[in-house]
Amino acid sequence: MLDAKTKELIAIGASVAANCIPCVKYHTNKAKEMALDQESIQDAITMGQKVRQGAAGEMDELLEKL
């Protein structure tokens, strides 16, 4: 079972990967309310960015082939 702080960090990364601005704002604020440190929040943001960039890169490759 994941603890609440870990779930919130996952939610931040997923929000970034999904390009959901309201979700990112909500979950980063929630993480700060839960006293998560800025480094952990930034790590979750960075991971979400990497996932988003990977997905976008694959889509761009597919679109070039079409």
CHARMM-style PDB file with segment names, atoms N, HN, CA, C and O in Angstrom:
ATOM      1  N   MET     1       0.845  -1.173   0.000  1.00  0.00      PROA
ATOM      2  CA  MET     1       0.000   0.000   0.000  1.00  0.00      PROA
ATOM      3  C   MET     1       0.895   1.241   0.000  1.00  0.00      PROA
ATOM      4  O   MET     1       1.827   1.342   0.797  1.00  0.00      PROA
ATOM      5  N   LEU     2       0.608   2.169  -0.885  1.00  0.00      PROA
ATOM      6  HN  LEU     2      -0.150   2.088  -1.533  1.00  0.00      PROA
ATOM      7  CA  LEU     2       1.373   3.412  -0.955  1.00  0.00      PROA
ATOM      8  C   LEU     2       0.847   4.413   0.063  1.00  0.00      PROA
ATOM      9  O   LEU     2      -0.355   4.488   0.317  1.00  0.00      PROA
ATOM     10  N   ASP     3       1.774   5.186   0.645  1.00  0.00      PROA
ATOM     11  HN  ASP     3       2.751   5.125   0.439  1.00  0.00      PROA
ATOM     12  CA  ASP     3       1.323   6.212   1.578  1.00  0.00      PROA
ATOM     13  C   ASP     3       0.805   7.426   0.807  1.00  0.00      PROA
ATOM     14  O   ASP     3       1.023   7.544  -0.399  1.00  0.00      PROA
ATOM     15  N   ALA     4       0.127   8.315   1.502  1.00  0.00      PROA
ATOM     16  HN  ALA     4      -0.050   8.220   2.481  1.00  0.00      PROA
ATOM     17  CA  ALA     4      -0.531   9.468   0.878  1.00  0.00      PROA
ATOM     18  C   ALA     4       0.470  10.391   0.164  1.00  0.00      PROA
ATOM     19  O   ALA     4       0.160  10.936  -0.895  1.00  0.00      PROA
ATOM     20  N   LYS     5       1.648  10.563   0.732  1.00  0.00      PROA
ATOM     21  HN  LYS     5       1.900  10.120   1.593  1.00  0.00      PROA
ATOM     22  CA  LYS     5       2.645  11.445   0.109  1.00  0.00      PROA
ATOM     23  C   LYS     5       3.135  10.865  -1.216  1.00  0.00      PROA
ATOM     24  O   LYS     5       3.297  11.592  -2.196  1.00  0.00      PROA
ATOM     25  N   THR     6       3.368   9.569  -1.240  1.00  0.00      PROA
ATOM     26  HN  THR     6       3.237   8.978  -0.444  1.00  0.00      PROA
ATOM     27  CA  THR     6       3.809   8.920  -2.479  1.00  0.00      PROA
ATOM     28  C   THR     6       2.724   9.018  -3.540  1.00  0.00      PROA
ATOM     29  O   THR     6       3.014   9.278  -4.708  1.00  0.00      PROA
ATOM     30  N   LYS     7       1.482   8.810  -3.139  1.00  0.00      PROA
ATOM     31  HN  LYS     7       1.247   8.598  -2.190  1.00  0.00      PROA
ATOM     32  CA  LYS     7       0.373   8.932  -4.084  1.00  0.00      PROA
ATOM     33  C   LYS     7       0.293  10.346  -4.658  1.00  0.00      PROA
ATOM     34  O   LYS     7       0.018  10.521  -5.845  1.00  0.00      PROA
ATOM     35  N   GLU     8       0.530  11.342  -3.828  1.00  0.00      PROA
ATOM     36  HN  GLU     8       0.754  11.200  -2.864  1.00  0.00      PROA
ATOM     37  CA  GLU     8       0.470  12.725  -4.305  1.00  0.00      PROA
ATOM     38  C   GLU     8       1.592  13.009  -5.293  1.00  0.00      PROA
ATOM     39  O   GLU     8       1.374  13.716  -6.276  1.00  0.00      PROA
ATOM     40  N   LEU     9       2.784  12.477  -5.057  1.00  0.00      PROA
ATOM     41  HN  LEU     9       2.961  11.902  -4.258  1.00  0.00      PROA
ATOM     42  CA  LEU     9       3.897  12.657  -5.994  1.00  0.00      PROA
ATOM     43  C   LEU     9       3.587  11.967  -7.324  1.00  0.00      PROA
ATOM     44  O   LEU     9       3.901  12.505  -8.387  1.00  0.00      PROA
ATOM     45  N   ILE    10       2.984  10.799  -7.275  1.00  0.00      PROA
ATOM     46  HN  ILE    10       2.730  10.363  -6.412  1.00  0.00      PROA
ATOM     47  CA  ILE    10       2.576  10.107  -8.497  1.00  0.00      PROA
ATOM     48  C   ILE    10       1.543  10.953  -9.240  1.00  0.00      PROA
ATOM     49  O   ILE    10       1.601  11.084 -10.463  1.00  0.00      PROA
ATOM     50  N   ALA    11       0.608  11.521  -8.500  1.00  0.00      PROA
ATOM     51  HN  ALA    11       0.561  11.415  -7.507  1.00  0.00      PROA
ATOM     52  CA  ALA    11      -0.416  12.367  -9.125  1.00  0.00      PROA
ATOM     53  C   ALA    11       0.196  13.583  -9.802  1.00  0.00      PROA
ATOM     54  O   ALA    11      -0.275  14.006 -10.858  1.00  0.00      PROA
ATOM     55  N   ILE    12       1.234  14.149  -9.210  1.00  0.00      PROA
ATOM     56  HN  ILE    12       1.616  13.806  -8.352  1.00  0.00      PROA
ATOM     57  CA  ILE    12       1.922  15.288  -9.837  1.00  0.00      PROA
ATOM     58  C   ILE    12       2.543  14.848 -11.156  1.00  0.00      PROA
ATOM     59  O   ILE    12       2.343  15.496 -12.183  1.00  0.00      PROA
ATOM     60  N   GLY    13       3.293  13.755 -11.136  1.00  0.00      PROA
ATOM     61  HN  GLY    13       3.456  13.228 -10.301  1.00  0.00      PROA
ATOM     62  CA  GLY    13       3.932  13.271 -12.363  1.00  0.00      PROA
ATOM     63  C   GLY    13       2.923  12.937 -13.443  1.00  0.00      PROA
ATOM     64  O   GLY    13       3.132  13.260 -14.612  1.00  0.00      PROA
ATOM     65  N   ALA    14       1.833  12.294 -13.062  1.00  0.00      PROA
ATOM     66  HN  ALA    14       1.664  12.032 -12.112  1.00  0.00      PROA
ATOM     67  CA  ALA    14       0.789  11.939 -14.026  1.00  0.00      PROA
ATOM     68  C   ALA    14       0.125  13.192 -14.589  1.00  0.00      PROA
ATOM     69  O   ALA    14      -0.203  13.244 -15.775  1.00  0.00      PROA
ATOM     70  N   SER    15      -0.071  14.186 -13.753  1.00  0.00      PROA
ATOM     71  HN  SER    15       0.196  14.144 -12.791  1.00  0.00      PROA
ATOM     72  CA  SER    15      -0.680  15.443 -14.208  1.00  0.00      PROA
ATOM     73  C   SER    15       0.188  16.150 -15.233  1.00  0.00      PROA
ATOM     74  O   SER    15      -0.311  16.670 -16.231  1.00  0.00      PROA
ATOM     75  N   VAL    16       1.494  16.166 -14.980  1.00  0.00      PROA
ATOM     76  HN  VAL    16       1.900  15.744 -14.170  1.00  0.00      PROA
ATOM     77  CA  VAL    16       2.429  16.777 -15.928  1.00  0.00      PROA
ATOM     78  C   VAL    16       2.409  15.997 -17.236  1.00  0.00      PROA
ATOM     79  O   VAL    16       2.325  16.588 -18.313  1.00  0.00      PROA
ATOM     80  N   ALA    17       2.486  14.668 -17.145  1.00  0.00      PROA
ATOM     81  HN  ALA    17       2.554  14.188 -16.271  1.00  0.00      PROA
ATOM     82  CA  ALA    17       2.500  13.831 -18.345  1.00  0.00      PROA
ATOM     83  C   ALA    17       1.229  14.009 -19.173  1.00  0.00      PROA
ATOM     84  O   ALA    17       1.260  13.907 -20.399  1.00  0.00      PROA
ATOM     85  N   ALA    18       0.112  14.274 -18.495  1.00  0.00      PROA
ATOM     86  HN  ALA    18       0.087  14.357 -17.499  1.00  0.00      PROA
ATOM     87  CA  ALA    18      -1.171  14.436 -19.179  1.00  0.00      PROA
ATOM     88  C   ALA    18      -1.423  15.869 -19.654  1.00  0.00      PROA
ATOM     89  O   ALA    18      -2.455  16.155 -20.261  1.00  0.00      PROA
ATOM     90  N   ASN    19      -0.482  16.760 -19.375  1.00  0.00      PROA
ATOM     91  HN  ASN    19       0.356  16.528 -18.881  1.00  0.00      PROA
ATOM     92  CA  ASN    19      -0.631  18.184 -19.746  1.00  0.00      PROA
ATOM     93  C   ASN    19      -1.869  18.814 -19.112  1.00  0.00      PROA
ATOM     94  O   ASN    19      -2.518  19.657 -19.731  1.00  0.00      PROA
ATOM     95  N   CYS    20      -2.195  18.423 -17.915  1.00  0.00      PROA
ATOM     96  HN  CYS    20      -1.668  17.738 -17.412  1.00  0.00      PROA
ATOM     97  CA  CYS    20      -3.387  18.936 -17.225  1.00  0.00      PROA
ATOM     98  C   CYS    20      -2.979  20.056 -16.259  1.00  0.00      PROA
ATOM     99  O   CYS    20      -2.565  19.797 -15.129  1.00  0.00      PROA
ATOM    100  N   ILE    21      -3.103  21.289 -16.719  1.00  0.00      PROA
ATOM    101  HN  ILE    21      -3.439  21.500 -17.637  1.00  0.00      PROA
ATOM    102  CA  ILE    21      -2.686  22.435 -15.910  1.00  0.00      PROA
ATOM    103  C   ILE    21      -3.446  22.513 -14.578  1.00  0.00      PROA
ATOM    104  O   ILE    21      -2.812  22.672 -13.534  1.00  0.00      PROA
ATOM    105  N   PRO    22      -4.786  22.406 -14.579  1.00  0.00      PROA
ATOM    106  CA  PRO    22      -5.483  22.462 -13.286  1.00  0.00      PROA
ATOM    107  C   PRO    22      -5.045  21.342 -12.340  1.00  0.00      PROA
ATOM    108  O   PRO    22      -4.957  21.537 -11.128  1.00  0.00      PROA
ATOM    109  N   CYS    23      -4.771  20.163 -12.916  1.00  0.00      PROA
ATOM    110  HN  CYS    23      -4.843  20.005 -13.900  1.00  0.00      PROA
ATOM    111  CA  CYS    23      -4.340  19.028 -12.096  1.00  0.00      PROA
ATOM    112  C   CYS    23      -2.972  19.294 -11.465  1.00  0.00      PROA
ATOM    113  O   CYS    23      -2.767  19.011 -10.285  1.00  0.00      PROA
ATOM    114  N   VAL    24      -2.038  19.835 -12.246  1.00  0.00      PROA
ATOM    115  HN  VAL    24      -2.204  20.065 -13.205  1.00  0.00      PROA
ATOM    116  CA  VAL    24      -0.707  20.149 -11.726  1.00  0.00      PROA
ATOM    117  C   VAL    24      -0.821  21.157 -10.584  1.00  0.00      PROA
ATOM    118  O   VAL    24      -0.197  20.992  -9.535  1.00  0.00      PROA
ATOM    119  N   LYS    25      -1.617  22.193 -10.793  1.00  0.00      PROA
ATOM    120  HN  LYS    25      -2.124  22.327 -11.645  1.00  0.00      PROA
ATOM    121  CA  LYS    25      -1.781  23.210  -9.747  1.00  0.00      PROA
ATOM    122  C   LYS    25      -2.377  22.589  -8.484  1.00  0.00      PROA
ATOM    123  O   LYS    25      -1.891  22.833  -7.379  1.00  0.00      PROA
ATOM    124  N   TYR    26      -3.416  21.798  -8.648  1.00  0.00      PROA
ATOM    125  HN  TYR    26      -3.810  21.600  -9.546  1.00  0.00      PROA
ATOM    126  CA  TYR    26      -4.075  21.178  -7.504  1.00  0.00      PROA
ATOM    127  C   TYR    26      -3.105  20.271  -6.739  1.00  0.00      PROA
ATOM    128  O   TYR    26      -2.965  20.392  -5.522  1.00  0.00      PROA
ATOM    129  N   HSD    27      -2.439  19.367  -7.457  1.00  0.00      PROA
ATOM    130  HN  HSD    27      -2.553  19.268  -8.445  1.00  0.00      PROA
ATOM    131  CA  HSD    27      -1.605  18.374  -6.783  1.00  0.00      PROA
ATOM    132  C   HSD    27      -0.323  18.961  -6.212  1.00  0.00      PROA
ATOM    133  O   HSD    27       0.151  18.484  -5.181  1.00  0.00      PROA
ATOM    134  N   THR    28       0.253  19.971  -6.840  1.00  0.00      PROA
ATOM    135  HN  THR    28      -0.132  20.359  -7.678  1.00  0.00      PROA
ATOM    136  CA  THR    28       1.442  20.595  -6.236  1.00  0.00      PROA
ATOM    137  C   THR    28       1.046  21.358  -4.971  1.00  0.00      PROA
ATOM    138  O   THR    28       1.775  21.334  -3.979  1.00  0.00      PROA
ATOM    139  N   ASN    29      -0.087  22.025  -5.000  1.00  0.00      PROA
ATOM    140  HN  ASN    29      -0.679  22.045  -5.805  1.00  0.00      PROA
ATOM    141  CA  ASN    29      -0.556  22.708  -3.782  1.00  0.00      PROA
ATOM    142  C   ASN    29      -0.864  21.709  -2.680  1.00  0.00      PROA
ATOM    143  O   ASN    29      -0.526  21.934  -1.518  1.00  0.00      PROA
ATOM    144  N   LYS    30      -1.501  20.611  -3.042  1.00  0.00      PROA
ATOM    145  HN  LYS    30      -1.776  20.428  -3.986  1.00  0.00      PROA
ATOM    146  CA  LYS    30      -1.823  19.557  -2.064  1.00  0.00      PROA
ATOM    147  C   LYS    30      -0.542  18.989  -1.461  1.00  0.00      PROA
ATOM    148  O   LYS    30      -0.480  18.748  -0.256  1.00  0.00      PROA
ATOM    149  N   ALA    31       0.482  18.772  -2.293  1.00  0.00      PROA
ATOM    150  HN  ALA    31       0.431  18.967  -3.272  1.00  0.00      PROA
ATOM    151  CA  ALA    31       1.760  18.244  -1.809  1.00  0.00      PROA
ATOM    152  C   ALA    31       2.418  19.217  -0.827  1.00  0.00      PROA
ATOM    153  O   ALA    31       2.989  18.801   0.181  1.00  0.00      PROA
ATOM    154  N   LYS    32       2.333  20.500  -1.128  1.00  0.00      PROA
ATOM    155  HN  LYS    32       1.869  20.838  -1.947  1.00  0.00      PROA
ATOM    156  CA  LYS    32       2.899  21.504  -0.215  1.00  0.00      PROA
ATOM    157  C   LYS    32       2.139  21.518   1.100  1.00  0.00      PROA
ATOM    158  O   LYS    32       2.748  21.649   2.162  1.00  0.00      PROA
ATOM    159  N   GLU    33       0.815  21.385   1.049  1.00  0.00      PROA
ATOM    160  HN  GLU    33       0.320  21.278   0.187  1.00  0.00      PROA
ATOM    161  CA  GLU    33       0.006  21.307   2.269  1.00  0.00      PROA
ATOM    162  C   GLU    33       0.389  20.095   3.114  1.00  0.00      PROA
ATOM    163  O   GLU    33       0.299  20.127   4.342  1.00  0.00      PROA
ATOM    164  N   MET    34       0.817  19.029   2.443  1.00  0.00      PROA
ATOM    165  HN  MET    34       0.890  19.003   1.446  1.00  0.00      PROA
ATOM    166  CA  MET    34       1.215  17.800   3.136  1.00  0.00      PROA
ATOM    167  C   MET    34       2.667  17.861   3.615  1.00  0.00      PROA
ATOM    168  O   MET    34       3.197  16.886   4.146  1.00  0.00      PROA
ATOM    169  N   ALA    35       3.301  19.021   3.419  1.00  0.00      PROA
ATOM    170  HN  ALA    35       2.870  19.813   2.987  1.00  0.00      PROA
ATOM    171  CA  ALA    35       4.686  19.270   3.848  1.00  0.00      PROA
ATOM    172  C   ALA    35       5.708  18.438   3.075  1.00  0.00      PROA
ATOM    173  O   ALA    35       6.764  18.092   3.605  1.00  0.00      PROA
ATOM    174  N   LEU    36       5.391  18.121   1.827  1.00  0.00      PROA
ATOM    175  HN  LEU    36       4.533  18.402   1.396  1.00  0.00      PROA
ATOM    176  CA  LEU    36       6.393  17.470   0.972  1.00  0.00      PROA
ATOM    177  C   LEU    36       7.440  18.511   0.596  1.00  0.00      PROA
ATOM    178  O   LEU    36       7.111  19.667   0.328  1.00  0.00      PROA
ATOM    179  N   ASP    37       8.686  18.098   0.577  1.00  0.00      PROA
ATOM    180  HN  ASP    37       8.953  17.159   0.795  1.00  0.00      PROA
ATOM    181  CA  ASP    37       9.757  19.049   0.274  1.00  0.00      PROA
ATOM    182  C   ASP    37       9.790  19.381  -1.220  1.00  0.00      PROA
ATOM    183  O   ASP    37       9.343  18.596  -2.056  1.00  0.00      PROA
ATOM    184  N   GLN    38      10.322  20.549  -1.530  1.00  0.00      PROA
ATOM    185  HN  GLN    38      10.685  21.186  -0.851  1.00  0.00      PROA
ATOM    186  CA  GLN    38      10.355  21.039  -2.912  1.00  0.00      PROA
ATOM    187  C   GLN    38      11.159  20.113  -3.822  1.00  0.00      PROA
ATOM    188  O   GLN    38      10.835  19.969  -5.001  1.00  0.00      PROA
ATOM    189  N   GLU    39      12.192  19.491  -3.287  1.00  0.00      PROA
ATOM    190  HN  GLU    39      12.455  19.608  -2.330  1.00  0.00      PROA
ATOM    191  CA  GLU    39      13.004  18.582  -4.107  1.00  0.00      PROA
ATOM    192  C   GLU    39      12.180  17.376  -4.571  1.00  0.00      PROA
ATOM    193  O   GLU    39      12.288  16.960  -5.724  1.00  0.00      PROA
ATOM    194  N   SER    40      11.377  16.826  -3.699  1.00  0.00      PROA
ATOM    195  HN  SER    40      11.288  17.164  -2.762  1.00  0.00      PROA
ATOM    196  CA  SER    40      10.527  15.687  -4.073  1.00  0.00      PROA
ATOM    197  C   SER    40       9.487  16.095  -5.106  1.00  0.00      PROA
ATOM    198  O   SER    40       9.224  15.363  -6.060  1.00  0.00      PROA
ATOM    199  N   ILE    41       8.900  17.268  -4.907  1.00  0.00      PROA
ATOM    200  HN  ILE    41       9.114  17.863  -4.131  1.00  0.00      PROA
ATOM    201  CA  ILE    41       7.917  17.774  -5.862  1.00  0.00      PROA
ATOM    202  C   ILE    41       8.568  17.979  -7.225  1.00  0.00      PROA
ATOM    203  O   ILE    41       7.999  17.612  -8.254  1.00  0.00      PROA
ATOM    204  N   GLN    42       9.761  18.568  -7.228  1.00  0.00      PROA
ATOM    205  HN  GLN    42      10.223  18.866  -6.392  1.00  0.00      PROA
ATOM    206  CA  GLN    42      10.462  18.802  -8.490  1.00  0.00      PROA
ATOM    207  C   GLN    42      10.838  17.488  -9.173  1.00  0.00      PROA
ATOM    208  O   GLN    42      10.783  17.387 -10.398  1.00  0.00      PROA
ATOM    209  N   ASP    43      11.218  16.487  -8.390  1.00  0.00      PROA
ATOM    210  HN  ASP    43      11.263  16.569  -7.395  1.00  0.00      PROA
ATOM    211  CA  ASP    43      11.525  15.166  -8.968  1.00  0.00      PROA
ATOM    212  C   ASP    43      10.301  14.582  -9.669  1.00  0.00      PROA
ATOM    213  O   ASP    43      10.413  14.013 -10.755  1.00  0.00      PROA
ATOM    214  N   ALA    44       9.141  14.724  -9.048  1.00  0.00      PROA
ATOM    215  HN  ALA    44       9.049  15.186  -8.166  1.00  0.00      PROA
ATOM    216  CA  ALA    44       7.904  14.219  -9.660  1.00  0.00      PROA
ATOM    217  C   ALA    44       7.580  14.979 -10.937  1.00  0.00      PROA
ATOM    218  O   ALA    44       7.142  14.386 -11.923  1.00  0.00      PROA
ATOM    219  N   ILE    45       7.796  16.296 -10.922  1.00  0.00      PROA
ATOM    220  HN  ILE    45       8.152  16.778 -10.121  1.00  0.00      PROA
ATOM    221  CA  ILE    45       7.569  17.115 -12.119  1.00  0.00      PROA
ATOM    222  C   ILE    45       8.507  16.686 -13.235  1.00  0.00      PROA
ATOM    223  O   ILE    45       8.082  16.519 -14.378  1.00  0.00      PROA
ATOM    224  N   THR    46       9.770  16.510 -12.910  1.00  0.00      PROA
ATOM    225  HN  THR    46      10.115  16.645 -11.982  1.00  0.00      PROA
ATOM    226  CA  THR    46      10.767  16.112 -13.909  1.00  0.00      PROA
ATOM    227  C   THR    46      10.427  14.752 -14.516  1.00  0.00      PROA
ATOM    228  O   THR    46      10.561  14.558 -15.724  1.00  0.00      PROA
ATOM    229  N   MET    47       9.990  13.820 -13.688  1.00  0.00      PROA
ATOM    230  HN  MET    47       9.880  13.977 -12.706  1.00  0.00      PROA
ATOM    231  CA  MET    47       9.637  12.496 -14.208  1.00  0.00      PROA
ATOM    232  C   MET    47       8.434  12.597 -15.140  1.00  0.00      PROA
ATOM    233  O   MET    47       8.404  11.954 -16.190  1.00  0.00      PROA
ATOM    234  N   GLY    48       7.454  13.393 -14.765  1.00  0.00      PROA
ATOM    235  HN  GLY    48       7.478  13.915 -13.913  1.00  0.00      PROA
ATOM    236  CA  GLY    48       6.292  13.601 -15.630  1.00  0.00      PROA
ATOM    237  C   GLY    48       6.679  14.223 -16.958  1.00  0.00      PROA
ATOM    238  O   GLY    48       6.130  13.868 -18.001  1.00  0.00      PROA
ATOM    239  N   GLN    49       7.631  15.158 -16.921  1.00  0.00      PROA
ATOM    240  HN  GLN    49       8.077  15.447 -16.074  1.00  0.00      PROA
ATOM    241  CA  GLN    49       8.114  15.787 -18.157  1.00  0.00      PROA
ATOM    242  C   GLN    49       8.792  14.761 -19.059  1.00  0.00      PROA
ATOM    243  O   GLN    49       8.610  14.783 -20.276  1.00  0.00      PROA
ATOM    244  N   LYS    50       9.568  13.872 -18.467  1.00  0.00      PROA
ATOM    245  HN  LYS    50       9.716  13.854 -17.478  1.00  0.00      PROA
ATOM    246  CA  LYS    50      10.251  12.845 -19.261  1.00  0.00      PROA
ATOM    247  C   LYS    50       9.244  11.912 -19.929  1.00  0.00      PROA
ATOM    248  O   LYS    50       9.402  11.553 -21.096  1.00  0.00      PROA
ATOM    249  N   VAL    51       8.221  11.528 -19.194  1.00  0.00      PROA
ATOM    250  HN  VAL    51       8.092  11.820 -18.247  1.00  0.00      PROA
ATOM    251  CA  VAL    51       7.184  10.664 -19.769  1.00  0.00      PROA
ATOM    252  C   VAL    51       6.478  11.390 -20.913  1.00  0.00      PROA
ATOM    253  O   VAL    51       6.274  10.825 -21.987  1.00  0.00      PROA
ATOM    254  N   ARG    52       6.107  12.653 -20.669  1.00  0.00      PROA
ATOM    255  HN  ARG    52       6.273  13.112 -19.797  1.00  0.00      PROA
ATOM    256  CA  ARG    52       5.412  13.439 -21.690  1.00  0.00      PROA
ATOM    257  C   ARG    52       6.274  13.603 -22.940  1.00  0.00      PROA
ATOM    258  O   ARG    52       5.778  13.468 -24.058  1.00  0.00      PROA
ATOM    259  N   GLN    53       7.555  13.893 -22.756  1.00  0.00      PROA
ATOM    260  HN  GLN    53       7.959  14.004 -21.847  1.00  0.00      PROA
ATOM    261  CA  GLN    53       8.458  14.080 -23.899  1.00  0.00      PROA
ATOM    262  C   GLN    53       8.631  12.789 -24.689  1.00  0.00      PROA
ATOM    263  O   GLN    53       8.696  12.813 -25.918  1.00  0.00      PROA
ATOM    264  N   GLY    54       8.706  11.665 -23.986  1.00  0.00      PROA
ATOM    265  HN  GLY    54       8.653  11.645 -22.987  1.00  0.00      PROA
ATOM    266  CA  GLY    54       8.828  10.378 -24.671  1.00  0.00      PROA
ATOM    267  C   GLY    54       7.609  10.086 -25.522  1.00  0.00      PROA
ATOM    268  O   GLY    54       7.732   9.646 -26.665  1.00  0.00      PROA
ATOM    269  N   ALA    55       6.452  10.328 -24.974  1.00  0.00      PROA
ATOM    270  HN  ALA    55       6.352  10.685 -24.045  1.00  0.00      PROA
ATOM    271  CA  ALA    55       5.209  10.086 -25.714  1.00  0.00      PROA
ATOM    272  C   ALA    55       5.102  11.027 -26.903  1.00  0.00      PROA
ATOM    273  O   ALA    55       4.705  10.615 -27.993  1.00  0.00      PROA
ATOM    274  N   ALA    56       5.453  12.284 -26.698  1.00  0.00      PROA
ATOM    275  HN  ALA    56       5.776  12.619 -25.813  1.00  0.00      PROA
ATOM    276  CA  ALA    56       5.380  13.260 -27.792  1.00  0.00      PROA
ATOM    277  C   ALA    56       6.384  12.916 -28.885  1.00  0.00      PROA
ATOM    278  O   ALA    56       6.090  13.078 -30.069  1.00  0.00      PROA
ATOM    279  N   GLY    57       7.549  12.450 -28.503  1.00  0.00      PROA
ATOM    280  HN  GLY    57       7.788  12.318 -27.541  1.00  0.00      PROA
ATOM    281  CA  GLY    57       8.563  12.072 -29.486  1.00  0.00      PROA
ATOM    282  C   GLY    57       8.102  10.923 -30.358  1.00  0.00      PROA
ATOM    283  O   GLY    57       8.313  10.936 -31.571  1.00  0.00      PROA
ATOM    284  N   GLU    58       7.481   9.936 -29.754  1.00  0.00      PROA
ATOM    285  HN  GLU    58       7.310   9.925 -28.769  1.00  0.00      PROA
ATOM    286  CA  GLU    58       6.960   8.801 -30.530  1.00  0.00      PROA
ATOM    287  C   GLU    58       5.843   9.245 -31.459  1.00  0.00      PROA
ATOM    288  O   GLU    58       5.755   8.770 -32.591  1.00  0.00      PROA
ATOM    289  N   MET    59       4.994  10.146 -30.997  1.00  0.00      PROA
ATOM    290  HN  MET    59       5.066  10.532 -30.077  1.00  0.00      PROA
ATOM    291  CA  MET    59       3.917  10.652 -31.833  1.00  0.00      PROA
ATOM    292  C   MET    59       4.491  11.421 -33.024  1.00  0.00      PROA
ATOM    293  O   MET    59       4.015  11.273 -34.149  1.00  0.00      PROA
ATOM    294  N   ASP    60       5.511  12.237 -32.775  1.00  0.00      PROA
ATOM    295  HN  ASP    60       5.898  12.356 -31.860  1.00  0.00      PROA
ATOM    296  CA  ASP    60       6.145  13.003 -33.850  1.00  0.00      PROA
ATOM    297  C   ASP    60       6.747  12.073 -34.890  1.00  0.00      PROA
ATOM    298  O   ASP    60       6.646  12.343 -36.087  1.00  0.00      PROA
ATOM    299  N   GLU    61       7.375  10.975 -34.456  1.00  0.00      PROA
ATOM    300  HN  GLU    61       7.457  10.755 -33.484  1.00  0.00      PROA
ATOM    301  CA  GLU    61       7.942  10.008 -35.387  1.00  0.00      PROA
ATOM    302  C   GLU    61       6.846   9.373 -36.247  1.00  0.00      PROA
ATOM    303  O   GLU    61       7.009   9.214 -37.457  1.00  0.00      PROA
ATOM    304  N   LEU    62       5.748   9.018 -35.619  1.00  0.00      PROA
ATOM    305  HN  LEU    62       5.615   9.146 -34.636  1.00  0.00      PROA
ATOM    306  CA  LEU    62       4.631   8.430 -36.348  1.00  0.00      PROA
ATOM    307  C   LEU    62       4.078   9.428 -37.378  1.00  0.00      PROA
ATOM    308  O   LEU    62       3.809   9.061 -38.521  1.00  0.00      PROA
ATOM    309  N   LEU    63       3.917  10.660 -36.973  1.00  0.00      PROA
ATOM    310  HN  LEU    63       4.136  10.959 -36.045  1.00  0.00      PROA
ATOM    311  CA  LEU    63       3.354  11.678 -37.873  1.00  0.00      PROA
ATOM    312  C   LEU    63       4.266  11.946 -39.057  1.00  0.00      PROA
ATOM    313  O   LEU    63       3.782  12.228 -40.153  1.00  0.00      PROA
ATOM    314  N   GLU    64       5.569  11.864 -38.860  1.00  0.00      PROA
ATOM    315  HN  GLU    64       5.962  11.635 -37.969  1.00  0.00      PROA
ATOM    316  CA  GLU    64       6.509  12.051 -39.964  1.00  0.00      PROA
ATOM    317  C   GLU    64       6.361  10.948 -41.010  1.00  0.00      PROA
ATOM    318  O   GLU    64       6.555  11.191 -42.201  1.00  0.00      PROA
ATOM    319  N   LYS    65       6.020   9.745 -40.571  1.00  0.00      PROA
ATOM    320  HN  LYS    65       5.863   9.547 -39.604  1.00  0.00      PROA
ATOM    321  CA  LYS    65       5.872   8.604 -41.473  1.00  0.00      PROA
ATOM    322  C   LYS    65       4.570   8.665 -42.271  1.00  0.00      PROA
ATOM    323  O   LYS    65       4.458   8.056 -43.336  1.00  0.00      PROA
ATOM    324  N   LEU    66       3.597   9.395 -41.757  1.00  0.00      PROA
ATOM    325  HN  LEU    66       3.687   9.889 -40.893  1.00  0.00      PROA
ATOM    326  CA  LEU    66       2.301   9.469 -42.430  1.00  0.00      PROA
ATOM    327  C   LEU    66       2.383  10.451 -43.518  1.00  0.00      PROA
ATOM    328  OT1 LEU    66       1.398  10.675 -44.222  1.00  0.00      PROA
TER     329      LEU     66
END
